[in-house]
Amino acid sequence: MTGGTVDRQGWWRSLLQRDGVARGDIAGGLTAALVLPAVEGGYGLIAFGPLGPDVVQIGFLLGAWTAAIASIVSMLAGGRGPLLSGSGAALALLVSTLIAALVADSRFLGADGRPFLPMILAFVALGVVMAGALQVALATMKLGGLVHFVPFPVHAGYINGSAVLMVGAMIPHALGLQGSMAQFDPRQIPWLAPAIALAAMAVALRAPAWTRPVPPYLLALLTATGLHHLLALTPLAGALGPLLDAPDFHWPTLDAMAPLPDHVADGLVLDKLWVLLQFAVAVAMMASLQSALAGSTIDELTHKRRSSERELFAQGWANVAVGVLGAPPSAASTTRSKMNLDAGGTTAVSRLIFGAGMLILLSLGLHFMDLLPMAAIAGVFFAVAIGLIDEWTRGATAVLWREARNGRLPRQLWHSYAAMLLVAAVTVFVSLPVAIGLGTLVAMVMFIRSNTKPPVRRVLYADQRSSRKIRPADESELLRKHGKRIAVVELDGALFFGTAEAAGEEIERLAHGSEFIVLDFERVKEVDASGARVLLHAADAVRHAGRHLFIAGLAPGDLRTRMIRDMDVEARLADVQFFPDADNALEQAEDRLLASVEGLVGERPILTLEQTLLGSGLMAEELELLASLTVERRFAKGEAIFHRGEPSDAMYVSLQGQIGIWLPAGPGDGGRARRMVSYAPGVAFGEMGLLQGRPRSADAIAEDDAVVLELNLTSYERIRAKHPALLSKMLLNLGLLLASRVRALTDELEAVHNTR
């Protein structure tokens, strides 16, 4: 399908050319057409129930039309696979709710005070057509996937509530009443009618094993009908309930909406537009969700994946078609489709066979349905209602009951179960449209809740996580000793009104224990006004506590930074330092901590070779020899000491200034080089390339005005050839340096693991 169009002619030929299509699809479609007419008509009885017993029988025929026409049209509109369509409990109840709202308006009553059927059918038709058009629009705009965001507990609430309402709608028929429960008189109940209903329900739910070839619903209807007519031959005939008063068959016509132009002129359509729009949205949502679930189930059974957008498009046009006829809305159904699939249907041709077969059977045998007891139909629908209660609801009920008896309640399961109960209760006691609106709200809350990460991913201290600046052993030891004075707060997800408060509380808590606080925004995708405001309040609390706040991971021009800056009308971040990443911020915090511990302020003096890691432990003559073989070199800030890819012809020892090791910008780095590590004065670098004889793997850049000692390859080879004792000590010092790097990495990984 492209832009809502389908190459139906070529598709049709390809279907007919498949092996086994004719035999399997004819068998599947005709089996479903034989079994389902009474069930489909029953949904029509539920939908048009508010019209009263004198008019409601037309609903039986309209309900059957829905299944037949919707299945045919969905195939012609591009639907794939053996999905059969028809009305359902929730959709029928939505129609019932709309009709009840319409007949409450005296303008929809005839001169005799009874509902005026042509007028009501016209408005129902308009509402169903609007729902179908909305489905088609959603599919065309590729928005059909939105229905998948409805959490399953919310959907289960709709369906479970609909099951209860279905039982309520069928109770008068099960009791053998001619009218509604308002006319209930226990003394006038034909007491065999409930027995017939229970018999039908029992057979539908637990048919004997030897009857397995016969579909349970058909078997239940046949059994209860046979029992009814056998009892009618006995003196107990007066205790039986009424039979179905099926209407005379006539072929579908297109005049259901004919009265609408008159009511557009008199303003009635405009007056009821909001009611119709609510109905259309509720039908579109429910039909789309049921079709999506049915399609997913059949895909699993057939091991084929269909386009959900294509199916939504097809189901939308099906609702437009049945709406024009004044019939109830439709959706793809798992039960119907499974029956079709089990009988051999595998392609969309079975939809056509089912729809055509249903219409032919109705035209030839609708008058035979006068033999069906209303109680038998009610019993089958009781079984359908029980079947609507899904396995999750049953399993969750059992688990919660068991755990509650043991004095504990699974929190997540209980929250989902409570959402289901809430939606089901509103469905039963208020209305299904309100329940769908509430369910949509619950779905949004559950979606936000399930997709909202805790704003603070973890908090690490400088004794757990160090910067990538390689320092001398004494400085590293000081950082481990005083590391709790530096806290790195890794923020995560979105910082918005729902999460910002928790982040602010954590920052303020740390302000009472840590002197330097680094806020890492690298994983924060979005900051809204509420989040920015809470952050500014926390920054103010840090400042008043005499602490220092560093903010990392915010680029100067991105939306997060602009939002925070725009909200900072009181200049609370005036003293806060911003860094491109957390490593730079942590390095600055470490430098300031070391300065406060060591009492050093300002520029550090140039180290001697003896004070470096490479010269540690060397005797005076060895230091003198090593110094004679090195060359002192000076680099201005920003100057390169070596570049990636150059020959590794020397190693270096830093005496003053910081040296950064950078990877040049790659394809996925946005044009920015990446800083891998930095070296404090006293640390050797460039030794790996020299020892391995491989080209430089990164750039070395002086990040301050720097002084380094250079030991070139020739001098190194001389030491290796003539001074093995000196070489051993140098390699030992380099090994200790590498060991300290591994230890720091191990400590950081352990800290990360322990704070997950």
Summary of the structure (lengths in Angstrom):
residues: 756
radius of gyration: 38.8
end to end distance: 46.6
largest distance: 127.5
contacts: 2659
relative contact order: 0.10
helix: 60%
strand: 12%
